[in-house]
Amino acid sequence: MIFQHDESSNKPVLDEYGHLIPREDYRIDTVLCGDEDFAIACMKTNLAYNKNLSKGDIKTHHYIISFDPRDAEDNGLTMDRAHELGLEFCKKHFPGHQALVATHPDGHNKSGNIHVHIVINSLRIERVPMMPYMDKACDTLPGMKHRCTAAALRYLRAEVMEMCQRERLYQIDLLNGSNNRITEREYWAQKQGQKKLDEENAELIANGEEPKQTKFETDKQILRQQIRAALKKSKTLEDFFDVLLEDYGVAVKESRGRFSYLTPERTKPITSRKLGDDFSKEAILATLEQNASRIIPSVSQRPDTFATPAVRPEIEKLIDLEAKRAEGKGEGYIHWGTVFNLKTMAKTLLYLQENGMTDLDALDAALAESHEKTKTARTDLKKIEAELNAKKELQRHILNAWDGRDLHAEYLKLPKKKREKFYEENRPALMLYDAAMRYFKENGVKTIPTAKRIQGEIEDLTSAKNDGYTEYRASQKREKELQTVKANIEKMLRQQEPKIELGRKWDEQEL
């Protein structure tokens, strides 16, 4: 966590004297370790509970929260703030566990993404409330081990999405699949294969030969291309199977409603799940149905949320040069401002022409429409947030009721003279149980739903909130852009009156 490691071998990097080289920048903290080192604290806990002493025992769990590289510049995310978020996330979702939280400013691929490592001792040292991802009463007890289940991972992903939305950071939908699913193993295979290919090509170039291949592709990437090519030529499932087999030697197998693909070089087929959602049976059938109607697109590809799209530079507001001159700005600044304004005017007029806004009325109409879309998106987002908060409150009361039901049953069995003492000894849990019962009664909850069902609804709402948040930000950006364009146009018209007539089209105006 605090020393440099080789990205391909994951071994520590040593200096000329064989010493570990510290990282240049990082943040690190421990949780529930006191003044002791994380490793020492974990060893003492393991000895105290006589667990995690064998070589094969799972001693720790390692989670990573990786932020979008654009968050630092666009949303003001700093190392310190990311570290605070990581600590907060760790304490909230891994209560009772000793933990190490480390924040690094960059990934191994130099993409500039701030990321937080959370390493927890698998043993719990304190009794904790029932968490949404827990399904056994023993999961709350000290001395028991953390269980990294599928339900736990989905819960944690949903909470990461919620955290990023709350902090107004970029976020992808972690709960749904990816059209092109690149596993960590495939990622490293591609990276190491490219490195080896580059070394071989360097030797060829040194010998005066021209390399035949410059880009390394994994078997899975080649298979994805072959499947897409076969889809372009096919209208039925039989055609698709035949083209894959005849052109590429790839056999398609179906098991339990899922496709898998066997290439000539392999003895074990590659499942569609490992390739991505574009290659599932449902996606293949949907594309073939389109092809049958003579619409033959390749498999749809959603844009990668982390990839920065090629967009036109943002239009900025025109500079008031007279005001700047009055402030005492020199001729150098005035010259720069004049050039800047000319470029901004050109961008503004080009924007209007590309968007079909031929006069001021069209611009006003577009701005009004954009404002309404932003308002609607904000209203819809607030509705989803309100429903999500209500579901989370219900979930909290369900968990509290489950956590205190045994104590409440024991309390009712006691004679009245012993109840007061028992209640005082277990006041926190029993008060939460009573509050949960009042909540159910006040809100007309007669049949208490399972925590698993509520968690599923929360995940669906979290995905919907993520989509709504993305739509709202896009609408907000569009409205701001149109406001800037309108401000620029009004300033251009004021500066050139009476030369420019308000009724004339933009492409007829002269600057």
Beta strands, then each sheet from edge to edge (+ up, - down):
strand 1: 27-31
strand 2: 60-66
strand 3: 97-104
strand 4: 115-124
strand 5: 251-255
strand 6: 258-262
strand 7: 270-271
sheet 1: 1+ 3- 4+ 2-
sheet 2: 5+ 6- 7+
end
